[in-house]
Amino acid sequence: MRFMNHSFGKLVRMVLAFGVGVSSVSWQATSLMSDKWQAFGAGAAFSDIQNSPYKASIEFLAERGVVSGYADGTFKPTAKINRAEILKIILEATVKDDIGHSLDCFRDVRGDWYAKYVCYAKEKGIVSGYPDNTFKPSQNVTMAEALKMGIESFPVTVPEAGEPWYKKYVEFSHNNNIFSRYSIMPQGFMTRGQMAYLIHQLLLNQEGTKKFTGVRDSRSAGCGKAKPSPTPTSSTISGVVRHYITDVPSGYSKDTPISLVFAFHGRTNPNTQVREYYKVEEASKGKAIFIYPAGLPEEGPNRSWSDPGDKANNLRDFKLFDQLLEEFSNNYCIDLDQVYVVGHSLGAWFTNSLACARGNVIRAIGSVGGGTTINECTGPVAAMIMHNPKDNLAPFSTGITARDQLLKQDQCSAKTKPVEPLDLNCVAYQGCNETAPVIWCPHTDSTEYGGAYYPHTWPDHAGEEIWKFFESLGK
């Protein structure tokens, strides 16, 4: 399922139909396959995987002796893995005959411990290296590279999908429910946990336990279950009871996946009030379940989605989002490829921050008048961002920061073209990840509902336009 996948990165120039020209990690600073790693035996109970979404995959491979951990009893599931390491693990898991003893196949692969694996992979067409006849074994492996290495090492048929070279591997992964195209950045670096999950899924297919069908299934675990009664309005997160408004449309069916929308309020407006003026729910016409969480303290007047001193990549209410997504996915039939987030003011700040920190599970956002924290982003996210240049509560510069974070995250160019809604001065950035367009709307609506001057306002038809944007993304 989509919420299990994690990765981050940015677009760099492709230099070959395999690999990218990112800066090499220094040989001295990066251990390729250290004795410290191999010292911890296979099948051991790693101390740091309990909360990893890849726990089952790591244990599966460890029991078979395919992966091992570190001398301190850890596996380090979020650590990056380099090109030599992953190739050795893949081939140890898949090749039953003699890998051979060829040790000289690239200019930088000559007689090292990994040489026989790299040379075998080159001979079989699994890797091809770089134009300068190097393999760059110490370089962290990207998701695109890892998918190619893994998939090409197994007896599966990969349909052609056009350019860029890695698209067919991303599509194969998406359509066979390994990693969703909406959850990974092809040029983001793969982690050890993701590596375990990829190899695990390929092995299950090879052994017949799980067959690849080529048909995407984004239904959550709640599909087929009777919906909860009464409708949930509170959950306990980190020992604190958190309340929220839930709207489940009257036409909801336990057998039909539906979109899920989180709507976050600002510092001074409670969830009851933003439900009235966002109007995204109204625009959806029963096509989504809506959750309107309440920030803390719930009685205000200054509510928040974080605690003082929170790190940018670990805001307090990331846990609130995570748990509600899990609970609703387990109890309702959710389309995990259609999880959306909207917010205004401080709610926009939190929405923009979530787009980076939880880009691997969020399909798209719509935000008005908010900045962001700066995080290592985890996946591509489509975005419609609105901000008034004369906003006197959330400086326009913070909106630009949020926009620029998303442009980097979604690999967009600096070129733009005008798009609807033109009355909000919207432009679409060009060259973005095909799953994650970015719409920027420096609007001039400066009147609140009572008619007073208020450039921090939520534009009258913002909710309708945000929902149109979500629907335009399709599948």
C-alpha positions in Angstrom: 0.0 0.0 0.0 1.1 3.5 -0.7 1.6 4.7 2.8 4.3 2.1 3.3 6.8 3.7 0.9 9.4 6.3 1.8 12.1 8.1 -0.3 13.4 11.6 -1.2 15.6 13.4 -3.7 15.7 15.9 -6.6 16.1 15.8 -10.3 19.6 15.7 -11.8 20.8 15.3 -15.4 20.6 11.8 -16.7 23.8 10.7 -18.2 23.0 7.2 -19.4 20.1 4.7 -19.6 21.3 3.7 -16.2 22.6 5.9 -13.4 22.8 9.6 -12.9 25.7 12.0 -12.6 25.3 13.1 -9.0 28.3 13.9 -6.9 30.2 10.9 -5.6 30.4 10.2 -1.9 34.0 10.1 -1.0 35.5 6.7 -0.7 37.0 7.5 2.7 33.7 8.7 4.1 31.5 5.9 2.9 32.0 2.3 3.9 30.9 0.0 1.0 30.3 -3.2 2.9 32.0 -2.9 6.2 32.9 -5.8 8.6 30.8 -3.9 11.2 27.7 -4.4 9.0 28.4 -8.0 8.3 29.3 -8.9 11.9 25.7 -9.0 13.1 24.2 -12.3 12.1 21.3 -13.0 9.8 17.9 -13.6 11.3 18.7 -11.6 14.4 16.1 -9.3 16.1 17.2 -5.9 15.0 16.6 -3.3 17.7 15.6 -0.4 15.4 13.0 -1.8 13.0 9.9 -2.1 15.3 8.3 1.0 13.8 9.6 0.6 10.3 7.0 0.0 7.6 9.5 -2.5 6.2 9.9 -4.6 9.3 8.4 -7.7 7.8 10.5 -7.5 4.7 13.7 -6.9 6.7 13.0 -10.0 8.9 12.1 -12.1 5.8 15.4 -11.4 4.2 17.4 -11.7 7.4 15.9 -15.1 8.1 17.2 -16.2 4.7 20.6 -14.7 5.3 20.2 -12.2 2.4 20.7 -9.2 4.7 22.5 -8.6 8.0 22.8 -5.8 10.4 25.4 -3.9 12.4 27.5 -5.0 15.4 25.4 -2.8 17.7 22.2 -4.9 16.8 20.7 -2.3 14.4 19.7 -2.6 10.8 19.4 1.2 10.1 16.4 0.9 7.8 16.4 4.7 7.0 20.1 4.8 6.1 21.0 5.1 2.4 22.6 2.3 0.5 25.2 2.5 -2.2 25.4 1.0 -5.6 27.8 -1.8 -4.7 26.0 -2.8 -1.6 22.6 -3.1 -3.2 23.9 -5.0 -6.2 25.6 -7.6 -3.9 22.4 -8.1 -1.9 20.2 -8.5 -5.0 22.5 -11.0 -6.6 23.0 -13.0 -3.4 19.2 -13.2 -3.2 18.6 -14.2 -6.8 21.6 -16.0 -8.4 21.7 -19.7 -7.5 24.6 -20.6 -9.8 28.2 -19.4 -9.7 28.5 -15.6 -10.1 31.9 -16.0 -11.4 35.3 -14.4 -10.7 35.5 -11.6 -13.3 37.1 -8.6 -11.5 37.9 -6.0 -14.1 34.8 -4.6 -16.0 34.9 -0.9 -15.2 37.6 1.6 -14.8 36.8 1.9 -11.0 35.9 -1.8 -10.5 39.1 -3.8 -10.5 39.7 -6.6 -7.9 37.6 -5.2 -5.1 35.2 -7.3 -3.0 32.2 -6.2 -5.1 33.9 -6.7 -8.5 32.5 -10.1 -9.2 28.9 -8.9 -8.6 29.3 -5.7 -10.7 31.0 -7.7 -13.5 28.3 -10.4 -13.4 25.6 -7.7 -13.5 27.2 -6.0 -16.5 27.5 -9.3 -18.4 23.8 -10.0 -17.8 22.7 -6.4 -18.8 21.5 -5.5 -15.4 23.9 -2.5 -15.2 25.7 -0.6 -17.9 27.6 2.1 -16.0 28.5 5.6 -17.1 29.9 7.0 -20.3 33.4 7.3 -18.8 33.5 3.6 -18.2 32.9 3.9 -14.5 30.4 2.3 -12.2 30.7 4.6 -9.1 30.3 1.8 -6.6 30.4 4.1 -3.5 27.7 6.4 -4.9 24.3 6.2 -3.1 21.8 4.4 -5.3 18.8 6.3 -6.5 15.3 4.8 -6.6 15.4 4.6 -10.4 18.7 2.8 -10.4 17.6 0.4 -7.6 14.4 -0.4 -9.4 16.3 -1.2 -12.6 18.8 -3.4 -10.8 16.2 -5.3 -8.8 13.6 -5.8 -11.5 16.2 -6.8 -14.2 17.6 -9.4 -11.8 14.3 -11.3 -11.7 12.5 -13.2 -14.5 9.7 -10.7 -15.1 8.5 -8.9 -18.2 8.7 -5.1 -18.1 6.6 -3.4 -20.7 8.1 -0.4 -22.5 6.9 3.0 -21.3 8.8 5.6 -23.2 11.2 8.2 -21.8 12.9 8.8 -19.5 14.8 5.4 -19.3 13.5 4.6 -15.8 9.8 5.2 -16.5 9.2 1.6 -17.4 10.6 0.5 -14.0 8.6 3.0 -12.1 5.4 2.0 -14.0 6.1 -1.7 -13.4 6.6 -1.0 -9.7 3.4 1.1 -9.5 1.2 -1.3 -11.5 2.4 -4.3 -9.5 1.9 -2.6 -6.1 5.5 -2.4 -5.0 6.2 1.4 -4.9 3.5 3.8 -6.2 4.6 6.3 -8.8 3.0 8.9 -6.5 5.2 7.9 -3.5 8.8 7.9 -4.9 11.2 10.4 -6.5 13.1 8.5 -9.1 16.2 10.5 -8.3 15.8 10.3 -4.6 18.1 7.9 -2.8 16.9 4.4 -1.7 17.1 3.4 1.9 18.0 0.0 3.4 14.4 -0.5 4.4 13.1 0.2 0.9 15.7 -2.1 -0.5 14.5 -4.9 1.7 10.9 -4.3 0.6 11.7 -4.3 -3.1 13.7 -7.5 -2.9 11.0 -9.1 -0.7 8.2 -8.4 -3.1 10.2 -9.6 -6.1 11.1 -12.9 -4.3 7.4 -13.4 -3.3 6.4 -13.1 -6.9 9.2 -15.5 -8.0 8.1 -18.1 -5.4 4.4 -17.8 -6.3 3.3 -16.4 -2.9 2.3 -13.1 -4.5 1.8 -12.9 -8.2 2.3 -9.7 -10.1 -0.8 -8.9 -12.1 0.1 -5.6 -13.7 -3.1 -4.1 -12.2 -2.7 -1.3 -9.7 -4.6 -1.9 -6.4 -4.8 1.3 -4.3 -7.6 0.1 -2.0 -7.0 0.4 1.7 -7.4 -2.4 4.3 -10.8 -1.0 5.2 -12.4 -2.0 1.9 -15.1 -4.6 2.4 -15.6 -3.8 6.1 -18.8 -2.3 7.5 -18.2 1.4 8.3 -17.7 2.3 11.9 -20.7 3.2 14.0 -20.8 5.8 15.3 -18.6 7.8 13.0 -15.3 8.4 14.8 -14.7 11.9 16.1 -11.7 11.4 18.4 -8.4 9.4 18.7 -5.7 9.1 21.3 -2.3 10.2 20.0 0.7 10.1 22.3 -1.6 9.8 25.3 -3.7 12.8 24.4 -7.3 12.6 23.2 -7.6 14.5 19.9 -10.9 15.5 18.5 -11.9 16.1 14.9 -15.0 16.5 12.7 -15.6 13.7 10.3 -17.8 13.8 7.2 -18.6 10.5 5.5 -20.8 11.1 2.4 -24.2 9.5 2.4 -23.3 7.6 -0.8 -20.3 5.9 0.8 -19.9 2.2 -0.1 -17.6 -0.2 1.8 -16.6 -1.7 -1.6 -15.8 1.5 -3.5 -12.5 3.3 -2.7 -13.0 7.0 -1.9 -10.8 10.0 -1.6 -9.7 11.1 1.8 -9.2 14.9 2.6 -7.5 16.3 5.7 -8.5 20.0 6.3 -6.3 21.9 8.8 -7.5 25.2 10.4 -5.4 28.3 11.2 -4.2 29.6 14.6 -7.4 31.5 15.5 -10.1 29.8 13.5 -11.5 26.5 14.9 -12.3 23.5 12.7 -16.0 24.2 12.9 -15.4 27.6 11.2 -13.0 26.5 8.4 -15.5 23.7 7.5 -17.9 26.5 6.7 -15.6 28.7 4.6 -13.2 26.3 2.9 -16.0 24.8 0.8 -13.8 22.0 -0.5 -16.2 19.5 1.0 -19.1 21.2 -0.7 -17.3 21.2 -4.1 -16.5 17.5 -3.8 -20.2 16.6 -3.9 -19.8 13.4 -1.9 -16.7 12.1 -3.6 -14.5 12.2 -0.5 -14.4 11.6 3.3 -13.3 14.8 5.1 -11.4 15.0 8.4 -11.2 18.4 10.2 -8.7 17.9 13.1 -8.6 20.3 16.0 -5.3 21.8 16.9 -4.1 22.3 20.5 -5.2 23.8 22.8 -8.6 23.0 21.4 -10.3 25.9 23.1 -7.8 28.4 21.6 -7.4 31.3 21.0 -4.0 30.3 19.7 -4.1 26.8 18.4 -1.1 25.0 17.0 0.0 21.9 15.1 3.4 21.7 16.8 5.2 22.2 20.1 7.8 24.8 20.7 11.2 23.5 19.8 10.0 20.8 17.4 12.4 19.9 14.7 11.3 20.9 11.2 11.1 17.2 10.1 9.3 16.0 13.3 6.5 18.4 14.1 4.2 17.1 16.9 1.1 16.6 14.7 2.8 14.6 12.0 1.9 11.8 14.4 -1.7 13.0 14.3 -1.8 12.8 10.6 -0.1 9.5 10.5 -2.4 7.9 13.0 -5.6 9.2 11.5 -4.5 8.1 8.0 -3.9 4.6 9.4 -7.1 4.5 11.4 -9.3 5.7 8.5 -7.5 3.5 6.0 -8.1 0.4 8.2 -11.8 1.2 8.8 -13.0 2.8 5.6 -12.5 2.0 1.9 -9.9 4.6 1.0 -8.2 5.1 -2.3 -4.6 5.5 -1.1 -3.7 7.1 -4.3 -6.1 10.0 -3.5 -5.1 11.3 -0.1 -5.3 15.1 -0.1 -4.6 17.9 2.4 -5.9 21.5 2.5 -5.2 24.4 4.9 -5.3 28.1 5.5 -2.9 30.4 7.4 -1.2 28.2 10.1 -3.1 25.3 8.6 -1.5 26.1 5.3 2.0 26.1 7.0 1.2 22.7 8.4 -0.2 21.5 5.0 2.9 22.7 3.1 5.1 21.1 5.7 3.2 17.8 5.5 3.6 17.9 1.7 7.3 17.5 2.2 7.5 15.3 5.3 4.7 12.9 4.1 5.1 13.3 0.3 5.2 9.6 0.0 1.5 9.3 1.1 0.0 12.6 0.1 -1.2 12.9 -3.5 -1.8 16.6 -3.6 -2.3 19.7 -1.4 -4.2 23.0 -1.6 -3.0 25.8 0.6 -3.8 29.5 1.2 -1.6 32.0 3.0 1.1 29.9 4.6 4.8 29.1 4.7 6.6 25.9 5.6 9.2 24.2 7.6 12.2 22.9 5.5 12.5 19.1 5.5 14.0 16.3 3.5 11.1 15.6 1.3 9.8 12.0 0.9 7.9 12.0 -2.4 6.3 14.1 -5.2 3.2 16.1 -4.3 0.9 18.0 -6.6 0.2 21.4 -5.3 -2.0 24.5 -5.7 -0.6 27.3 -3.5 -2.4 30.6 -3.1 -0.9 33.7 -1.4 -1.7 37.4 -1.6 1.4 39.5 -2.1 -0.1 42.1 0.4 -0.8 39.5 3.1 0.0 41.3 6.4 -0.2 38.2 8.6 1.7 35.5 6.7 4.4 37.3 4.8 4.5 36.7 1.0 8.1 35.6 1.3 7.0 32.6 3.4 4.6 31.6 0.6 7.5 31.9 -1.9 9.6 29.6 0.3 6.8 27.0 0.3 6.4 27.3 -3.5 10.1 26.9 -4.0 10.3 23.9 -1.8 7.6 22.2 -3.9 9.3 23.3 -7.2 12.4 21.5 -6.0 10.5 18.6 -4.6 8.6 18.1 -7.9 11.6 18.8 -10.1 10.0 21.7 -11.9 11.7 24.2 -14.2 11.4 28.0 -13.7 9.2 28.4 -16.8 5.5 29.1 -16.2 2.3 29.5 -18.2 -1.0 31.1 -17.1 -3.7 28.7 -16.1 -7.2 28.8 -14.6 -8.4 30.3 -12.4 -7.0 33.4 -14.2 -8.7 35.8 -11.7 -6.4 34.4 -9.0 -3.3 35.1 -11.2 -2.5 31.4 -11.3 0.4 30.0 -13.3 1.6 26.4 -13.8 5.3 25.6 -13.6 6.7 23.6 -16.5 8.8 20.4 -16.5 7.5 19.1 -13.2 7.3 15.4 -12.3 4.4 14.2 -14.5 2.5 13.1 -11.4 3.0 16.4 -9.5 2.2 19.7 -11.2 2.6 22.9 -9.2 0.1 25.8 -9.5 1.1 29.1 -8.0 -1.6 31.8 -7.5 -0.4 35.2 -6.1 -4.0 36.4 -5.9 -5.2 39.9 -5.1 -8.5 39.0 -3.2 -8.2 41.3 -0.2 -11.7 41.4 1.1 -13.1 39.2 3.9 -16.7 37.9 3.9 -17.9 41.0 5.9 -16.4 43.3 3.3 -13.5 44.6 5.3 -9.9 44.8 3.9 -8.2 41.5 4.7 -5.5 40.3 2.3 -5.0 37.2 4.4 -8.4 36.0 3.3 -9.4 32.6 1.8 -10.6 33.6 -1.7 -14.3 33.1 -2.3 -14.0 30.2 -4.8 -10.6 28.8 -3.6 -12.3 25.6 -2.3 -14.0 25.0 -5.6 -10.7 25.5 -7.5 -8.7 23.3 -5.2 -11.1 20.5 -5.6 -11.1 20.9 -9.4 -7.3 20.7 -9.2 -7.5 17.5 -7.2 -9.9 15.9 -9.7 -7.7 17.0 -12.7 -4.9 14.8 -11.5 -6.8 11.6 -12.3 -5.2 8.2 -11.7 
